[in-house]
């Protein structure tokens, strides 16, 4: 029989410093669940570990209500032990997130990119597999770096390896290779996130920064990905935009965000300042 447990006292005992914001962001009310305690407000789901008895820890999702500020849990776990502790510090013994550089090759020649001064080469797939083996706690792999990850011929083989181990894959791309066939593969491979680098909405300024880069081609690729994903019922990849901040384009940020959104981008990731070349380690 399910039993509603109020976890508020245990939460404050275990995590007095860890409290949600008093004024939360707007909540999506379409699929929300009303608080089982006050019944008035919708709840946030929080992933935690719950201890029943002395040392019987179970993974669970609990509810936090931003209205009554109570934590609750509908206990349906098969045990008869009392709830004794809660732990929201879901640390892992090993790394759970890893950046791996598939290639240093790129079809752009951005004047500020250190990757253009590196040996132009790809990671061997067997070395990628070895990396996954060395980090058994991985939950996410970001295939990023000084090159364009989709130029690696074995990109989707690596993505499939990660997926088979329950690891989600993110990529940062210049967006120039989003052909119909690549878009289809990205969706089928369940790539979780594709971040596209865009520094300007002015085609001439964009071309000055990302030499050989054609802005119209990037926008078309983003639209192609978003359209194919939505029309075929895929949830992923989510599409984001990021870029490098230049003195000559720093005032464009609001315009870049608005334009990206109009073309199907969902997430504004970040814009990074450009480090001086003297800051790089000698190649």
Backbone as JSON, one array per atom type, in Angstrom:
{
  "sequence": "XXXXXXXXXXXXXXXXXXXXXXXXXXXXXXXXXXXXXXXXXXXXXXXXXXXXXXXXXXXXXXXXXXXXXXXXXXXXXXXXXXXXXXXXXXXXXXXXXXXXXXXXXXXXXXXXXXXXXXXXXXXXXXXXXXXXXXXXXXXXXXXXXXXXXXXXXXXXXXXXXXXXXXXXXXXXXXXXXXXXXXXXXXXXXXXXXXXXXXXXXXXXXXXXXXXXXXXXXXXXXXXXXXXXXXXXXXXXXXXXXXXXXXXXXXXXXXXXXXXXXXXXXXXXXXXXXXXXXXXXXXX",
  "N": [[0.84, -1.2, 0.0], [0.56, 2.21, -0.85], [2.21, 4.9, 0.8], [2.12, 8.16, 1.98], [4.82, 10.15, 2.7], [6.1, 12.72, 4.72], [8.89, 14.54, 4.16], [10.14, 16.76, 5.07], [11.32, 17.49, 7.58], [13.5, 15.69, 7.7], [14.86, 16.51, 5.42], [15.68, 19.17, 6.06], [17.32, 18.59, 8.17], [19.37, 17.11, 6.98], [20.21, 18.73, 4.84], [20.49, 21.65, 5.47], [21.57, 23.86, 4.24], [20.83, 23.7, 1.64], [18.48, 24.78, -0.23], [15.6, 25.33, -2.26], [15.02, 28.14, -4.51], [13.09, 30.86, -3.27], [11.47, 32.29, -4.96], [10.56, 30.76, -7.57], [11.27, 29.92, -11.05], [8.93, 30.25, -13.78], [6.52, 27.67, -13.97], [5.89, 24.84, -15.99], [2.68, 24.12, -16.63], [1.33, 22.12, -17.9], [1.85, 19.34, -17.62], [2.06, 19.08, -14.91], [2.14, 18.09, -11.41], [0.02, 18.32, -8.69], [0.71, 19.4, -5.36], [0.93, 16.83, -2.97], [0.5, 17.37, -0.34], [-0.39, 20.09, 0.31], [-2.08, 20.4, -1.81], [-2.44, 22.51, -3.54], [-0.4, 23.71, -5.08], [1.92, 23.13, -7.77], [4.47, 20.62, -8.02], [8.08, 20.24, -7.82], [10.25, 17.76, -9.1], [12.72, 15.94, -7.42], [15.77, 14.24, -7.49], [16.99, 11.82, -5.3], [18.69, 9.98, -2.65], [17.24, 7.67, -0.48], [17.2, 6.47, 2.83], [16.26, 3.53, 4.36], [15.66, 2.07, 7.4], [18.7, 0.95, 8.82], [20.91, 0.91, 6.94], [19.91, 0.76, 4.34], [19.79, 1.89, 1.38], [17.98, 3.57, -1.15], [17.39, 4.63, -4.49], [15.4, 7.42, -5.43], [12.63, 9.53, -6.44], [11.57, 12.55, -5.17], [9.05, 14.93, -4.09], [8.99, 18.49, -4.2], [7.27, 21.25, -2.97], [6.67, 24.46, -4.06], [4.89, 26.13, -2.94], [3.81, 25.42, -0.27], [6.25, 24.73, 0.7], [7.1, 22.19, 1.41], [8.56, 18.9, 1.55], [7.97, 15.8, 0.06], [7.12, 12.28, -0.27], [5.82, 9.62, -2.04], [5.57, 6.62, -0.89], [6.22, 3.62, -2.32], [7.88, 1.56, -2.29], [9.09, -1.81, -1.93], [9.25, -2.62, 1.07], [9.4, -2.71, 4.7], [10.62, -1.05, 6.41], [11.45, 1.74, 8.52], [11.73, 5.15, 7.35], [14.77, 6.75, 7.55], [16.8, 8.56, 6.77], [17.94, 11.04, 4.39], [19.53, 11.8, 1.32], [20.74, 14.1, -0.82], [23.02, 14.56, -2.13], [24.31, 13.51, -4.76], [26.85, 12.24, -5.38], [29.5, 10.76, -7.3], [31.84, 8.05, -7.36], [33.67, 8.09, -9.4], [34.55, 10.04, -12.39], [31.75, 11.47, -14.07], [31.26, 12.93, -16.28], [32.73, 13.61, -19.37], [34.96, 15.22, -21.56], [35.77, 14.64, -24.87], [37.91, 14.8, -27.6], [37.14, 14.37, -30.84], [38.39, 14.98, -33.26], [40.93, 17.09, -34.71], [40.59, 18.26, -37.06], [39.0, 20.56, -39.32], [36.54, 22.19, -41.32], [36.38, 24.89, -41.41], [38.36, 27.89, -41.14], [38.93, 29.5, -38.86], [40.35, 32.46, -37.72], [41.29, 32.79, -35.14], [41.56, 30.35, -33.96], [43.18, 27.88, -32.12], [43.32, 25.29, -32.88], [43.88, 25.14, -35.58], [46.55, 25.21, -35.74], [47.45, 22.87, -34.82], [48.41, 19.38, -35.13], [46.64, 17.87, -37.68], [44.33, 15.57, -37.15], [42.53, 12.48, -36.38], [40.87, 10.95, -33.57], [41.45, 7.55, -32.72], [39.04, 5.01, -33.01], [39.21, 2.78, -31.37], [40.65, 3.8, -29.25], [38.85, 5.59, -28.22], [36.9, 3.79, -27.31], [38.41, 2.57, -25.32], [38.73, 4.7, -23.54], [36.1, 4.98, -22.59], [35.91, 2.61, -21.22], [37.76, 3.0, -19.18], [36.47, 4.81, -17.58], [34.04, 3.97, -15.88], [31.82, 5.11, -14.63], [30.68, 6.99, -16.21], [28.22, 9.26, -17.37], [27.72, 11.16, -19.24], [29.1, 12.16, -22.34], [30.92, 14.6, -23.96], [31.48, 15.38, -27.2], [33.67, 17.28, -28.37], [35.91, 20.01, -29.17], [38.94, 21.18, -30.76], [38.36, 20.81, -33.36], [35.92, 20.04, -35.96], [33.5, 17.95, -34.89], [31.75, 16.31, -36.41], [33.14, 15.76, -38.68], [34.65, 13.56, -38.3], [34.87, 10.35, -39.53], [34.05, 8.17, -38.11], [32.23, 9.09, -36.28], [29.5, 8.48, -35.62], [29.73, 5.82, -34.99], [31.15, 6.0, -32.6], [29.27, 7.4, -31.12], [27.26, 5.48, -30.97], [28.56, 3.52, -29.46], [28.77, 4.81, -27.0], [26.04, 5.21, -26.41], [25.21, 2.53, -26.15], [26.24, 1.95, -23.68], [24.69, 3.38, -22.04], [25.3, 6.06, -21.97], [24.89, 9.48, -22.51], [25.28, 11.67, -25.33], [26.79, 14.72, -26.21], [27.38, 17.43, -28.49], [29.47, 20.02, -29.87], [29.22, 22.04, -32.61], [30.16, 23.52, -35.78], [28.05, 23.79, -37.39], [27.95, 23.55, -40.13], [27.77, 21.16, -41.44], [25.28, 20.01, -41.45], [23.62, 18.24, -43.15], [20.81, 16.62, -44.82], [21.07, 13.85, -44.45], [22.88, 13.68, -42.3], [21.47, 15.01, -40.31], [19.32, 13.24, -39.97], [20.71, 11.01, -38.95], [21.7, 12.08, -36.55], [19.37, 12.38, -35.08], [18.42, 9.73, -34.99], [20.5, 8.53, -33.61], [20.1, 9.53, -31.16], [21.46, 11.76, -30.16], [22.0, 13.96, -27.55], [22.3, 16.73, -27.39], [23.01, 19.45, -29.49], [25.19, 21.95, -29.94], [25.52, 24.98, -31.59], [27.91, 27.06, -33.05], [27.81, 30.47, -33.34], [28.76, 33.67, -34.2], [27.91, 36.09, -35.14], [25.18, 37.85, -36.7], [25.46, 39.04, -39.03], [26.34, 38.38, -42.23], [28.78, 39.02, -43.5], [30.43, 39.83, -41.38], [30.42, 37.46, -39.93], [31.75, 35.78, -41.74], [34.25, 36.96, -41.7], [35.22, 36.29, -39.18], [34.89, 33.47, -38.98], [36.46, 32.07, -41.12], [35.79, 31.07, -44.39], [33.3, 30.36, -43.63], [29.8, 30.16, -44.12], [27.07, 31.92, -43.36], [24.32, 31.68, -44.04], [24.17, 29.02, -44.73], [24.52, 27.81, -42.27], [22.23, 28.62, -40.81], [20.29, 27.34, -42.38], [20.95, 24.66, -41.95], [20.39, 24.39, -39.21], [17.61, 24.86, -39.19], [16.86, 22.67, -40.73], [17.54, 20.53, -39.07], [15.9, 21.02, -36.8], [13.35, 20.89, -37.97], [13.25, 18.25, -39.04], [13.58, 16.73, -36.72], [11.29, 17.45, -35.16], [9.15, 16.83, -36.89], [9.36, 14.1, -37.12], [8.94, 13.14, -34.63], [10.96, 13.01, -32.68], [12.57, 13.54, -29.54], [15.07, 14.48, -29.04], [17.99, 15.7, -30.87], [18.36, 18.44, -28.49], [18.7, 21.87, -29.35], [21.19, 24.27, -29.32], [22.78, 27.53, -29.01], [25.96, 29.04, -29.15], [28.98, 30.99, -28.76], [31.85, 33.03, -29.69], [33.05, 35.94, -28.16], [33.56, 39.01, -29.6], [35.12, 42.25, -29.9], [34.08, 43.7, -31.99], [31.6, 42.62, -32.39], [30.21, 42.43, -30.07], [27.95, 43.82, -29.29], [25.94, 42.56, -30.53], [24.67, 40.47, -29.25], [21.89, 40.29, -28.21], [20.54, 40.32, -30.66], [21.59, 38.1, -31.96], [20.61, 36.04, -30.33], [17.82, 36.37, -30.69], [17.58, 35.95, -33.48], [18.58, 33.36, -33.71], [16.67, 31.95, -32.25], [14.47, 32.34, -33.9], [15.15, 30.71, -35.99], [14.94, 28.19, -34.97], [16.48, 27.44, -32.77], [16.77, 26.44, -29.35], [18.08, 26.79, -26.93], [20.09, 29.07, -25.2], [23.37, 28.98, -24.81], [26.15, 29.96, -24.11], [28.5, 32.69, -24.32], [31.85, 33.1, -24.98], [34.69, 34.9, -23.88], [37.44, 36.0, -25.9], [40.55, 34.65, -25.51], [43.86, 36.04, -25.35], [46.38, 35.15, -27.75], [48.82, 34.74, -26.52], [48.13, 33.54, -24.2], [47.78, 30.89, -24.65], [49.08, 27.6, -24.25], [52.23, 26.65, -25.52], [52.11, 25.16, -28.67]],
  "CA": [[0.0, 0.0, 0.0], [1.34, 3.44, -0.9], [2.14, 5.73, 2.0], [2.67, 9.49, 1.78], [5.75, 10.52, 3.76], [6.57, 14.1, 4.74], [10.34, 14.46, 4.33], [10.65, 18.11, 5.32], [12.23, 17.48, 8.73], [14.73, 14.99, 7.32], [15.6, 17.33, 4.45], [16.33, 20.28, 6.76], [18.38, 18.01, 9.0], [20.47, 16.66, 6.13], [20.64, 19.77, 3.9], [19.99, 22.97, 5.87], [22.12, 24.88, 3.34], [20.4, 23.41, 0.28], [17.05, 25.1, -0.3], [15.2, 25.94, -3.54], [14.72, 29.56, -4.49], [11.75, 31.21, -2.81], [10.72, 32.74, -6.13], [11.01, 29.9, -8.68], [10.91, 30.27, -12.41], [7.59, 29.82, -14.17], [6.4, 26.22, -14.08], [5.05, 24.32, -17.06], [1.5, 23.56, -15.95], [0.65, 21.12, -18.74], [2.0, 17.98, -17.09], [2.45, 19.21, -13.53], [1.44, 17.33, -10.37], [-0.25, 19.14, -7.53], [1.35, 18.96, -4.12], [0.08, 15.89, -2.24], [0.28, 17.85, 1.04], [-1.29, 21.26, 0.34], [-2.95, 20.19, -2.97], [-2.67, 23.77, -4.24], [0.67, 24.12, -5.98], [2.6, 22.04, -8.45], [5.72, 20.24, -7.36], [9.3, 19.91, -8.54], [10.8, 16.44, -8.82], [14.11, 15.96, -7.0], [16.36, 12.91, -7.38], [17.71, 11.68, -4.04], [18.83, 8.66, -2.07], [16.52, 7.55, 0.78], [17.67, 5.35, 3.66], [15.24, 2.86, 5.15], [16.35, 1.28, 8.4], [20.05, 1.36, 9.18], [21.79, 1.18, 5.8], [19.24, 0.29, 3.14], [19.61, 3.09, 0.57], [17.25, 3.38, -2.4], [17.23, 5.81, -5.32], [13.99, 7.78, -5.49], [12.26, 10.9, -6.8], [10.66, 13.13, -4.19], [8.4, 16.16, -4.53], [9.11, 19.72, -3.41], [6.22, 22.2, -3.32], [7.13, 25.84, -3.89], [3.86, 26.85, -2.22], [3.88, 25.14, 1.17], [7.67, 24.5, 0.99], [7.23, 20.87, 2.03], [9.12, 17.81, 0.76], [7.16, 14.61, 0.3], [7.46, 11.09, -1.05], [4.8, 8.58, -2.02], [6.37, 5.41, -0.69], [5.66, 2.39, -2.88], [8.99, 0.6, -2.34], [8.73, -3.07, -1.25], [9.94, -2.83, 2.34], [8.62, -2.29, 5.86], [11.55, -0.37, 7.31], [11.17, 3.18, 8.64], [12.61, 6.07, 6.66], [15.65, 7.32, 8.57], [17.73, 9.58, 6.28], [17.82, 11.46, 3.0], [20.8, 12.31, 0.81], [20.61, 14.67, -2.16], [24.37, 14.73, -2.69], [24.45, 12.32, -5.59], [28.21, 12.19, -5.88], [29.97, 9.48, -7.85], [33.25, 7.76, -7.04], [34.48, 8.41, -10.56], [33.99, 11.09, -13.25], [30.52, 11.15, -14.78], [31.21, 13.77, -17.49], [34.04, 13.59, -20.0], [35.15, 15.84, -22.87], [36.67, 13.88, -25.75], [38.09, 15.5, -28.87], [37.16, 13.37, -31.91], [39.28, 15.37, -34.35], [41.38, 18.49, -34.77], [40.31, 18.73, -38.42], [37.82, 21.41, -39.44], [36.36, 22.77, -42.65], [36.52, 26.33, -41.26], [39.73, 28.33, -40.83], [38.78, 30.65, -37.97], [41.68, 33.05, -37.53], [41.67, 32.78, -33.72], [41.47, 28.97, -33.45], [44.46, 27.2, -31.89], [43.28, 23.99, -33.53], [44.43, 25.19, -36.93], [48.01, 25.09, -35.61], [47.74, 21.53, -34.3], [48.42, 18.28, -36.08], [45.26, 17.61, -38.09], [44.19, 14.12, -37.05], [41.34, 11.98, -35.71], [41.05, 9.94, -32.53], [41.13, 6.19, -33.15], [37.83, 4.55, -32.34], [39.58, 1.86, -30.3], [41.05, 4.61, -28.1], [37.6, 6.09, -27.66], [36.32, 2.68, -26.55], [39.24, 2.39, -24.13], [38.4, 5.79, -22.62], [34.84, 4.64, -21.95], [36.17, 1.51, -20.28], [38.5, 3.54, -18.04], [35.6, 5.64, -16.75], [32.79, 3.21, -15.86], [30.7, 5.86, -14.05], [30.27, 8.05, -17.14], [26.82, 9.44, -17.74], [27.67, 12.06, -20.39], [30.33, 12.43, -23.08], [30.83, 15.73, -24.89], [32.41, 15.25, -28.31], [33.97, 18.67, -28.69], [37.35, 20.23, -29.23], [39.46, 22.18, -31.68], [37.92, 20.47, -34.71], [34.49, 19.82, -36.17], [33.34, 16.53, -34.55], [31.04, 15.56, -37.43], [34.05, 15.42, -39.77], [35.23, 12.24, -38.02], [34.05, 9.36, -40.22], [33.52, 7.21, -37.14], [31.51, 9.8, -35.23], [28.29, 7.79, -35.19], [30.16, 4.59, -34.33], [31.46, 6.37, -31.23], [28.01, 7.73, -30.46], [26.57, 4.21, -30.69], [29.27, 2.89, -28.34], [28.36, 5.5, -25.78], [24.63, 4.92, -26.19], [25.1, 1.15, -25.69], [26.62, 1.94, -22.27], [23.8, 4.26, -21.31], [25.94, 7.38, -21.87], [24.35, 10.41, -23.48], [26.32, 12.34, -26.1], [26.6, 16.11, -26.6], [28.42, 17.9, -29.4], [29.54, 21.41, -30.29], [29.48, 21.97, -34.04], [30.07, 24.81, -36.47], [26.74, 23.8, -38.05], [28.06, 23.57, -41.6], [27.66, 19.81, -42.01], [23.96, 19.47, -41.11], [22.88, 17.8, -44.33], [19.64, 15.82, -44.46], [21.49, 12.54, -43.95], [23.49, 13.86, -40.98], [20.36, 15.35, -39.4], [18.61, 11.99, -39.72], [21.55, 10.18, -38.08], [21.76, 12.71, -35.23], [18.13, 12.05, -34.39], [18.36, 8.28, -34.76], [21.51, 8.19, -32.61], [19.65, 10.15, -29.91], [22.39, 12.76, -29.64], [21.17, 14.72, -26.62], [22.43, 18.17, -27.54], [23.89, 19.98, -30.52], [25.45, 23.37, -29.78], [26.02, 25.57, -32.83], [28.69, 28.27, -32.8], [27.46, 31.6, -34.2], [29.34, 34.86, -33.59], [27.31, 37.31, -35.68], [24.08, 37.64, -37.64], [25.87, 39.71, -40.26], [27.06, 37.35, -43.0], [30.14, 39.47, -43.78], [31.18, 39.76, -40.11], [30.55, 36.03, -39.64], [32.78, 35.25, -42.63], [35.55, 37.48, -41.27], [35.66, 35.53, -38.01], [34.94, 32.04, -39.31], [36.89, 32.11, -42.52], [35.14, 30.04, -45.2], [31.98, 30.06, -43.07], [28.65, 30.79, -44.78], [26.03, 32.01, -42.33], [23.05, 31.14, -44.54], [24.27, 27.56, -44.67], [24.35, 27.42, -40.87], [20.81, 28.76, -40.48], [19.55, 26.29, -43.09], [21.21, 23.41, -41.26], [19.65, 24.4, -37.94], [16.2, 24.67, -39.52], [16.71, 21.3, -41.22], [17.59, 19.65, -37.9], [14.71, 21.22, -35.98], [12.18, 20.42, -38.71], [13.26, 16.79, -39.12], [13.37, 16.22, -35.36], [9.91, 17.65, -34.73], [8.21, 16.13, -37.78], [9.48, 12.65, -36.95], [8.61, 12.77, -33.25], [12.12, 12.82, -31.8], [12.73, 14.51, -28.46], [16.45, 14.98, -29.11], [18.77, 16.56, -29.98], [18.04, 19.82, -28.22], [19.57, 22.7, -30.18], [21.64, 25.46, -28.62], [23.71, 28.42, -29.7], [27.03, 29.61, -28.35], [29.89, 31.68, -29.66], [32.99, 33.76, -29.15], [32.73, 37.37, -28.04], [34.54, 39.91, -30.18], [34.82, 43.66, -29.66], [33.31, 44.23, -33.1], [30.27, 42.02, -32.48], [29.69, 42.22, -28.72], [26.63, 44.44, -29.16], [24.97, 41.78, -31.29], [24.15, 39.32, -28.51], [20.42, 40.16, -28.25], [20.12, 40.03, -32.03], [21.96, 36.7, -32.23], [19.65, 35.19, -29.63], [16.51, 36.47, -31.36], [17.68, 35.32, -34.79], [18.74, 31.92, -33.5], [15.36, 31.43, -31.84], [13.61, 32.35, -35.07], [15.55, 29.61, -36.88], [14.69, 26.89, -34.33], [17.33, 27.19, -31.6], [15.99, 26.41, -28.11], [18.89, 27.04, -25.74], [21.22, 30.0, -25.28], [24.36, 28.34, -23.95], [27.13, 30.9, -23.55], [29.46, 33.34, -25.21], [33.13, 33.14, -24.28], [35.65, 35.93, -24.28], [38.58, 35.47, -26.65], [41.83, 34.78, -24.83], [44.97, 36.41, -26.24], [47.17, 34.0, -28.16], [49.9, 34.51, -25.57], [47.62, 32.76, -23.09], [47.79, 29.47, -25.0], [50.31, 26.83, -24.07], [52.91, 26.44, -26.79], [51.56, 23.98, -29.34]],
  "C": [[0.88, 1.24, 0.0], [1.12, 4.28, 0.34], [2.81, 7.07, 1.71], [3.53, 9.87, 2.98], [6.14, 11.99, 3.62], [8.04, 14.09, 5.1], [10.96, 15.78, 4.77], [11.65, 18.14, 6.47], [13.55, 16.82, 8.39], [15.56, 15.82, 6.35], [16.36, 18.44, 5.17], [17.46, 19.79, 7.67], [19.59, 17.66, 8.16], [21.06, 17.79, 5.3], [20.13, 21.15, 4.3], [20.45, 24.1, 4.94], [21.55, 24.77, 1.93], [18.89, 23.58, 0.18], [16.73, 25.7, -1.67], [14.94, 27.43, -3.39], [13.29, 29.81, -4.03], [10.86, 31.64, -3.97], [11.16, 31.93, -7.34], [10.64, 30.47, -10.02], [9.51, 29.74, -12.73], [7.57, 28.31, -14.41], [5.5, 25.86, -15.25], [3.87, 23.59, -16.43], [0.83, 22.43, -16.73], [0.68, 19.73, -18.11], [2.37, 17.99, -15.61], [1.6, 18.35, -12.59], [1.24, 18.23, -9.17], [0.37, 18.54, -6.28], [0.43, 18.01, -3.36], [-0.21, 16.34, -0.81], [-0.71, 19.01, 1.06], [-2.32, 21.22, -0.78], [-3.14, 21.43, -3.85], [-1.65, 24.06, -5.33], [1.31, 22.9, -6.62], [4.0, 21.83, -7.88], [6.86, 20.08, -8.35], [9.72, 18.5, -8.15], [12.29, 16.57, -8.49], [14.62, 14.53, -6.88], [17.22, 12.84, -6.13], [17.97, 10.21, -3.75], [18.1, 8.67, -0.72], [17.01, 6.32, 1.53], [16.51, 4.82, 4.49], [15.94, 1.91, 6.13], [17.73, 1.82, 8.66], [20.88, 1.75, 7.96], [21.21, 0.64, 4.5], [18.87, 1.49, 2.28], [18.95, 2.74, -0.75], [17.23, 4.71, -3.17], [15.74, 6.12, -5.46], [13.84, 9.21, -6.02], [11.27, 11.41, -5.77], [10.08, 14.42, -4.75], [8.74, 17.31, -3.6], [8.06, 20.69, -3.9], [6.71, 23.61, -3.05], [6.1, 26.69, -3.15], [3.96, 26.66, -0.72], [5.3, 24.84, 1.64], [7.9, 23.2, 1.76], [7.81, 19.88, 1.02], [8.33, 16.54, 1.08], [7.56, 13.48, -0.63], [6.33, 10.09, -0.9], [5.51, 7.24, -2.04], [5.63, 4.19, -1.24], [6.73, 1.31, -2.97], [8.65, -0.64, -1.49], [9.57, -3.32, 0.01], [9.03, -2.37, 3.47], [9.5, -1.57, 6.87], [11.21, 1.1, 7.39], [12.19, 4.01, 7.86], [13.45, 6.82, 7.69], [16.55, 8.45, 8.08], [17.46, 9.88, 4.81], [19.14, 12.05, 2.56], [20.6, 12.79, -0.62], [21.96, 14.93, -2.81], [24.69, 13.48, -3.51], [25.82, 12.26, -6.23], [28.52, 10.8, -6.44], [31.44, 9.3, -7.49], [34.17, 8.12, -8.2], [33.83, 9.5, -11.39], [32.73, 10.6, -13.97], [30.39, 11.94, -16.09], [32.62, 13.85, -18.07], [33.99, 14.32, -21.34], [36.14, 15.01, -23.67], [36.71, 14.6, -27.09], [38.18, 14.48, -30.0], [38.19, 13.69, -32.99], [39.76, 16.81, -34.14], [41.13, 19.07, -36.16], [39.04, 19.58, -38.43], [37.75, 21.98, -40.85], [36.3, 24.3, -42.61], [37.97, 26.66, -40.93], [39.68, 29.58, -39.95], [40.15, 31.18, -37.55], [42.18, 32.93, -36.1], [41.8, 31.37, -33.16], [42.84, 28.32, -33.33], [44.51, 25.86, -32.62], [43.86, 23.98, -34.92], [45.94, 25.09, -36.91], [48.42, 23.73, -35.08], [47.88, 20.53, -35.45], [46.97, 17.93, -36.4], [45.04, 16.1, -38.17], [42.92, 13.77, -36.29], [41.73, 11.03, -34.59], [40.72, 8.57, -33.13], [39.95, 5.68, -32.34], [38.16, 3.59, -31.19], [40.03, 2.63, -29.05], [39.84, 5.25, -27.42], [36.94, 5.02, -26.8], [37.08, 2.45, -25.25], [38.93, 3.46, -23.08], [37.1, 5.49, -21.88], [35.03, 3.55, -20.91], [36.86, 2.02, -19.01], [37.62, 4.35, -17.09], [34.2, 5.0, -16.69], [31.59, 3.97, -15.31], [30.17, 6.95, -14.98], [28.77, 8.05, -17.39], [26.7, 10.3, -19.01], [29.05, 12.19, -21.01], [30.06, 13.59, -24.03], [31.91, 15.55, -25.96], [32.65, 16.64, -28.88], [35.47, 18.82, -28.86], [37.72, 21.29, -30.24], [39.1, 21.89, -33.13], [36.42, 20.35, -34.79], [34.19, 18.33, -35.97], [32.66, 15.7, -35.64], [31.9, 15.24, -38.64], [34.77, 14.08, -39.53], [34.32, 11.18, -38.64], [33.44, 8.34, -39.28], [32.7, 7.85, -36.04], [30.31, 9.0, -34.72], [28.6, 6.41, -34.62], [30.48, 4.87, -32.86], [30.2, 6.71, -30.45], [27.24, 6.47, -30.09], [27.23, 3.47, -29.54], [28.83, 3.49, -27.02], [26.92, 5.16, -25.43], [24.44, 3.51, -25.64], [25.46, 1.01, -24.22], [25.73, 2.85, -21.43], [24.34, 5.66, -21.11], [25.33, 8.3, -22.92], [25.49, 11.21, -24.11], [25.88, 13.77, -26.44], [27.67, 16.47, -27.6], [28.33, 19.43, -29.54], [29.99, 21.4, -31.73], [29.49, 23.38, -34.63], [28.79, 24.9, -37.32], [26.78, 23.69, -39.56], [27.79, 22.22, -42.24], [26.28, 19.18, -41.77], [23.14, 19.19, -42.36], [21.69, 16.97, -43.88], [20.04, 14.47, -43.88], [22.11, 12.64, -42.57], [22.42, 14.17, -39.94], [19.61, 14.09, -39.0], [19.41, 11.11, -38.74], [21.64, 10.76, -36.67], [20.52, 12.36, -34.42], [18.06, 10.57, -34.04], [19.35, 7.84, -33.69], [21.17, 8.75, -31.23], [20.74, 11.03, -29.29], [21.59, 13.75, -28.8], [21.17, 16.21, -26.9], [23.39, 18.5, -28.66], [24.0, 21.49, -30.3], [26.09, 23.93, -31.04], [26.72, 26.89, -32.5], [28.34, 29.35, -33.83], [27.92, 32.88, -33.51], [28.69, 36.16, -34.06], [26.15, 36.94, -36.57], [24.34, 38.37, -38.96], [26.76, 38.74, -41.04], [28.51, 37.74, -43.26], [31.0, 39.4, -42.52], [31.44, 38.31, -39.73], [31.69, 35.44, -40.47], [34.17, 35.75, -42.26], [36.11, 36.68, -40.1], [35.88, 34.06, -38.35], [35.21, 31.91, -40.81], [36.38, 30.87, -43.25], [33.75, 29.68, -44.68], [30.88, 30.85, -43.77], [27.47, 30.76, -43.82], [24.7, 31.42, -42.8], [23.03, 29.62, -44.47], [24.04, 27.06, -43.25], [22.88, 27.49, -40.47], [19.98, 27.65, -41.14], [19.73, 24.93, -42.4], [20.45, 23.3, -39.95], [18.16, 24.15, -38.2], [15.93, 23.24, -39.97], [16.67, 20.32, -40.04], [16.31, 19.78, -37.08], [13.47, 20.66, -36.67], [12.11, 18.9, -38.73], [12.96, 16.2, -37.75], [11.9, 16.29, -34.97], [8.92, 16.86, -35.58], [8.23, 14.63, -37.59], [9.34, 12.22, -35.5], [9.78, 12.5, -32.34], [12.15, 13.91, -30.73], [14.09, 15.2, -28.53], [16.96, 14.88, -30.56], [18.11, 17.92, -29.7], [19.09, 20.68, -28.94], [19.91, 23.99, -29.44], [22.54, 26.32, -29.48], [24.73, 28.93, -28.7], [27.97, 30.34, -29.3], [31.04, 32.32, -28.93], [32.69, 35.24, -29.2], [33.87, 38.21, -28.58], [34.15, 41.36, -29.9], [33.93, 44.22, -30.76], [31.92, 43.61, -33.21], [29.6, 41.87, -31.11], [28.3, 42.82, -28.52], [25.54, 43.64, -29.86], [24.27, 40.68, -30.49], [22.63, 39.21, -28.52], [19.9, 39.79, -29.64], [20.42, 38.57, -32.38], [20.96, 35.76, -31.58], [18.3, 35.19, -30.33], [16.52, 35.76, -32.71], [17.79, 33.81, -34.68], [17.4, 31.29, -33.12], [14.42, 31.35, -33.03], [13.91, 31.2, -36.02], [15.43, 28.24, -36.21], [15.57, 26.55, -33.16], [16.51, 27.32, -30.33], [16.76, 26.9, -26.89], [19.97, 28.06, -26.04], [22.27, 29.51, -24.3], [25.32, 29.35, -23.32], [27.89, 31.59, -24.67], [30.75, 33.53, -24.42], [33.99, 34.28, -24.8], [36.82, 35.28, -24.99], [39.86, 35.73, -25.88], [42.9, 35.23, -25.81], [45.8, 35.18, -26.57], [48.31, 33.69, -27.2], [49.46, 33.67, -24.4], [47.64, 31.26, -23.38], [49.15, 28.83, -24.66], [50.93, 26.62, -25.45], [52.47, 25.11, -27.41], [52.7, 23.01, -29.65]]
}
